[in-house]
Amino acid sequence: MSTTAQALLEVMTTRLRMQENGVTNPPQSIRDVTKSLVSQLAALPPGDPIQVAVLRKKPLHAQYIQERTGLVLAEIADDD
């Protein structure tokens, strides 16, 4: 799935707030990755294309890749 940095930033910022407010309670490793991803997305041009690659659904393993550079911005692996 491809999206823009701005669209993904909005989604991930909402998820981060939910984690911080205790609405969701993922493992600390996922909280750390979410926070890092939000910071990285905020620094990118809003229209930058981001590929969300789901490598495995259960347990979740996904990568967030800046399409322009191929850089993996974040990797979430819910193996806890």
NORBELSUL-V151002 format. One record per backbone hydrogen bond with DSSP energy under -0.5 kcal/mol. NH is the residue of the N-H (numbers start at 1). CO is the residue of the C=O. E is the energy in kcal/mol with one decimal. If there is no record, write none. Layout:
# NORBELSUL-V151002
((NH CO E) (NH CO E))
This chain:
# NORBELSUL-V151002
((3 50 -2.6) (5 48 -1.9) (6 46 -2.4) (8 4 -2.5) (9 5 -2.4) (10 6 -2.1) (11 7 -1.8) (12 8 -3.0) (13 9 -2.4) (14 10 -1.7) (15 11 -2.2) (16 12 -2.5) (17 13 -2.4) (18 14 -2.3) (19 15 -2.2) (20 16 -2.7) (21 17 -2.3) (22 19 -1.1) (23 18 -2.0) (24 18 -1.3) (30 27 -0.8) (31 27 -1.9) (32 28 -2.6) (33 29 -1.9) (34 30 -2.6) (35 31 -2.3) (36 32 -2.2) (37 33 -2.8) (38 34 -2.4) (39 35 -1.9) (40 36 -2.4) (41 37 -2.9) (42 38 -2.0) (43 39 -0.8) (43 40 -0.6) (44 41 -1.2) (48 45 -2.1) (50 3 -3.3) (51 65 -3.3) (52 1 -3.6) (52 50 -0.5) (53 51 -0.7) (53 63 -2.7) (54 52 -0.7) (55 53 -0.9) (55 61 -2.5) (56 61 -1.6) (61 56 -2.4) (62 76 -2.7) (63 53 -2.5) (64 74 -2.6) (65 51 -3.1) (65 63 -0.6) (66 71 -2.9) (67 49 -1.9) (67 65 -0.8) (68 49 -0.6) (69 66 -0.7) (70 66 -3.0) (71 66 -0.5) (73 64 -2.8) (73 71 -0.9) (74 64 -1.2) (76 62 -2.8) (77 75 -0.6) (78 60 -3.1) (79 77 -1.9))
